[in-house]
C-alpha cells in the first residue's frame, strides 16, 4: 500500500451508484452498501498471492486504513459547513450497533 490514492466525490458517487444499480436497497440503507463494499474486498483478497496468514495481515491493514479514513472523514464533518468539501450523496440515517460488528441496523434520521 505504498501508492497514494485519491478519493473524489465523483468516484464515491459512481461507486455508490453502481452498487445501487445492482441492489436498490442501498438507496435506503447505507449499511447494505457498506456490506457490498466489504464483500468486494473479501472477494478480491482471496486472490492475494501468499499464505492465509499473509492475506489475513493484508485484511487487517485494510481494516486499519478504512478506520483511519473514517476517523479523518468524521473529524472533517465536525468542521464548519463552509470548510467542508462536497458531500457524497448517501442515504440519510444512522447505524445502530448490534452484537455482530459486521452487521448493523440502519434507522432513518
Secondary structure, 3 states (H helix, E strand, C coil): CCCCCCCCHHHHHHHHHHHHHHCHHHHCCHHHHHHHHHHHHHHHHCCCCCCHHHHHHHHHHHHHHHHHHHHHHHHHHCCCHHHCCCCCCCCCCEEEECCCCCCEEEECC
